[in-house]
Amino acid sequence: MTDVDVAIVGGGPAGSAAAYAAADRGADAVVYEKGVPRDDRDGLGPDSTDAAGFLDYWLDVADIDFAELPEDVVEQELTGAEFVGPGERVVVDRTGIESDYDHFGFTFHRARFDDWLRERAEDAGADYETGTAVKDVETELTDGHEHTLHLGDGDTVTARYVVLADGPQRQVTMRVLDDLLPDDRQASDVLNPREANHIAYQEYRRFPDELFDPDSLKFWWGWMPGETAYPWVFPNRDNVARVGLTMPIGLDVDDFDAAEWRLLRKDDDRIPPGRVYIRRLLEELYGDEYDVDEDFPLVEGHGKSKSTETYAISSTRPIESPVQAGIAVAGGAMGTTSAFHEGGDHVAHRTGLLAGELAAEGRLEEYNDAWHDAIGDELRRNVAMADVVGDHSPDQWDRTIRIAREMLAASDSGKIISKSNARSAAGGLKLYTRYRRAKFRYRKGRYAQLRESDYEL
Ligand SMILES: Cc1cc2nc3c(=O)[nH]c(=O)nc-3n(C[C@H](O)[C@H](O)[C@H](O)COP(=O)(O)OP(=O)(O)OC[C@H]3O[C@@H](n4cnc5c(N)ncnc54)[C@H](O)[C@@H]3O)c2cc1C
């Protein structure tokens, strides 16, 4: 007899969704969340740093009904997004993917969203222990499977199933999976956050009335060097916006020509830290007419600390789980966060739901097939897109943004990425073909970099 049916490591969207789904189906489920403090939450909670935007069809991917979201979770409903290159821009008014939600998307308060997911799990009967880190998980496979979780407070707990949802740092996940993999195929090699490491940084600033756009997300692509490196502005309530960025760690400034990148300066002796990049962005955009400190003040009571937040993020390609050992890896821990746009709450929520549901029903061996079916299209698109733009120079970003604008203009409804739309943009067909080829390479689940058959069980 184990202490619980399903033990879950990490209480972000993936972990809370797993706990909810498992408890809702009558299983004993417990979440261990190490807990981080935030200025905008009383007490410890999950590590909720996030620009917190959702696109329309992500609701379907996530299996969330918009009507269920509490009102104070949603910050702004959106009509579109704007992508700005060094010299080109495109305003996108649809995702081109079918969805029941009739806005382009919405921004939300991630800490409140996570707290709602936690409450939903607790209402269904799950336990959610905050302030308890999981140090390690031992797996015994002699007679079926049993897992012993070693907790930070010295306690141990046994579980029939374990869901690893410890997010992109994956410290527990990598240790557990390494024991089940051959030496030349270690999870700590393919998933290692040191190899695929990004830093995300954001500030909560109040914008002047005339500059605050509540309807649109904004991204600046090709302004700073590195793969998946770009700043953004996400509108929240009351003229407050999250001004943030993501960038790889460990870039050498000498590898880049400062004259090419709008947010680099020729006397930079290293890649600037996030706060310097953000200031440069605001200065570039508004510095001629506004004083950044006075006109875009940092607002109190938001974010992790002093209206800023920093978060290590590691997006890579996803992995399948060792389901025969009674283990499911979900969300950021399994590499579902997109290396193209860093979006990942939707896929984290959905993989968590599936892991919890299947564990509760004693059908966890179906998990890998289930998540490929549910989120495979989204992952394949994102992995292919990341390949296509991974090493884009500023000029290439401008070209891609121009092509996107011309493709968008080719039809005013329906799919954006289609061969006929590509034909109407100069260079469109070439870009479209690169994307289709990348997608083809990842058919039949090949976007997964560890397969179930890799595990030695
Ligand atoms: C700045 C930024 C902007 C983003 N913007 C968006 C966006 O706009 N839209 C979107 O959909 N996604 C966005 N993402 C991605 C999104 O945040 C992730 O995909 C999502 O958080 C993954 O959820 P998760 O539950 O798998 O992991 P996490 O949310 O990282 O949760 C993992 C949890 O596990 C806990 N934990 C870790 N180790 C242990 C341990 N040993 N014991 C106990 N607990 C542990 C952590 O404290 C954490 O709470 C963004 C990410 C960043 C950093």
PDBQT file of the ligand as one rigid body, heavy atoms in Angstrom, charges set to zero:
ROOT
HETATM    1  C1  LIG A 501       8.808  35.725 -18.669  1.00  0.00    +0.000 C 
HETATM    2  C2  LIG A 501       7.998  34.592 -19.207  1.00  0.00    +0.000 A 
HETATM    3  C3  LIG A 501       6.951  34.863 -20.030  1.00  0.00    +0.000 A 
HETATM    4  C4  LIG A 501       6.127  33.826 -20.442  1.00  0.00    +0.000 A 
HETATM    5  N1  LIG A 501       5.010  34.166 -21.137  1.00  0.00    +0.000 NA
HETATM    6  C5  LIG A 501       4.098  33.241 -21.389  1.00  0.00    +0.000 A 
HETATM    7  C6  LIG A 501       2.854  33.611 -21.943  1.00  0.00    +0.000 A 
HETATM    8  O1  LIG A 501       2.607  34.775 -22.204  1.00  0.00    +0.000 OA
HETATM    9  N2  LIG A 501       1.948  32.643 -22.181  1.00  0.00    +0.000 N 
HETATM   10  C7  LIG A 501       2.205  31.341 -21.880  1.00  0.00    +0.000 A 
HETATM   11  O2  LIG A 501       1.350  30.485 -22.118  1.00  0.00    +0.000 OA
HETATM   12  N3  LIG A 501       3.378  30.955 -21.347  1.00  0.00    +0.000 NA
HETATM   13  C8  LIG A 501       4.314  31.874 -21.073  1.00  0.00    +0.000 A 
HETATM   14  N4  LIG A 501       5.496  31.508 -20.490  1.00  0.00    +0.000 N 
HETATM   15  C9  LIG A 501       5.767  30.074 -20.292  1.00  0.00    +0.000 C 
HETATM   16  C10 LIG A 501       5.050  29.527 -19.069  1.00  0.00    +0.000 C 
HETATM   17  O3  LIG A 501       5.366  30.310 -17.938  1.00  0.00    +0.000 OA
HETATM   18  C11 LIG A 501       5.505  28.070 -18.832  1.00  0.00    +0.000 C 
HETATM   19  O4  LIG A 501       5.355  27.325 -20.002  1.00  0.00    +0.000 OA
HETATM   20  C12 LIG A 501       4.657  27.445 -17.723  1.00  0.00    +0.000 C 
HETATM   21  O5  LIG A 501       4.893  28.123 -16.512  1.00  0.00    +0.000 OA
HETATM   22  C13 LIG A 501       4.997  25.974 -17.520  1.00  0.00    +0.000 C 
HETATM   23  O6  LIG A 501       4.192  25.507 -16.459  1.00  0.00    +0.000 OA
HETATM   24  P1  LIG A 501       4.697  24.319 -15.528  1.00  0.00    +0.000 P 
HETATM   25  O7  LIG A 501       3.639  24.070 -14.532  1.00  0.00    +0.000 OA
HETATM   26  O8  LIG A 501       5.165  23.223 -16.354  1.00  0.00    +0.000 OA
HETATM   27  O9  LIG A 501       6.013  24.908 -14.822  1.00  0.00    +0.000 OA
HETATM   28  P2  LIG A 501       6.176  26.108 -13.809  1.00  0.00    +0.000 P 
HETATM   29  O10 LIG A 501       5.124  27.132 -14.004  1.00  0.00    +0.000 OA
HETATM   30  O11 LIG A 501       7.597  26.532 -13.913  1.00  0.00    +0.000 OA
HETATM   31  O12 LIG A 501       5.925  25.424 -12.400  1.00  0.00    +0.000 OA
HETATM   32  C14 LIG A 501       6.848  24.536 -11.829  1.00  0.00    +0.000 C 
HETATM   33  C15 LIG A 501       6.708  24.631 -10.327  1.00  0.00    +0.000 C 
HETATM   34  O13 LIG A 501       7.507  23.603  -9.732  1.00  0.00    +0.000 OA
HETATM   35  C16 LIG A 501       8.063  24.121  -8.546  1.00  0.00    +0.000 C 
HETATM   36  N5  LIG A 501       9.223  23.285  -8.239  1.00  0.00    +0.000 N 
HETATM   37  C17 LIG A 501      10.375  23.184  -8.924  1.00  0.00    +0.000 A 
HETATM   38  N6  LIG A 501      11.201  22.304  -8.360  1.00  0.00    +0.000 NA
HETATM   39  C18 LIG A 501      10.539  21.804  -7.285  1.00  0.00    +0.000 A 
HETATM   40  C19 LIG A 501      10.876  20.840  -6.296  1.00  0.00    +0.000 A 
HETATM   41  N7  LIG A 501      12.051  20.217  -6.305  1.00  0.00    +0.000 N 
HETATM   42  N8  LIG A 501       9.983  20.573  -5.316  1.00  0.00    +0.000 NA
HETATM   43  C20 LIG A 501       8.774  21.214  -5.295  1.00  0.00    +0.000 A 
HETATM   44  N9  LIG A 501       8.421  22.154  -6.199  1.00  0.00    +0.000 NA
HETATM   45  C21 LIG A 501       9.294  22.426  -7.200  1.00  0.00    +0.000 A 
HETATM   46  C22 LIG A 501       8.383  25.578  -8.878  1.00  0.00    +0.000 C 
HETATM   47  O14 LIG A 501       8.473  26.370  -7.714  1.00  0.00    +0.000 OA
HETATM   48  C23 LIG A 501       7.199  25.949  -9.760  1.00  0.00    +0.000 C 
HETATM   49  O15 LIG A 501       6.164  26.568  -9.053  1.00  0.00    +0.000 OA
HETATM   50  C24 LIG A 501       6.386  32.501 -20.082  1.00  0.00    +0.000 A 
HETATM   51  C25 LIG A 501       7.492  32.213 -19.287  1.00  0.00    +0.000 A 
HETATM   52  C26 LIG A 501       8.289  33.248 -18.852  1.00  0.00    +0.000 A 
HETATM   53  C27 LIG A 501       9.442  32.947 -17.965  1.00  0.00    +0.000 C 
ENDROOT
TORSDOF 0
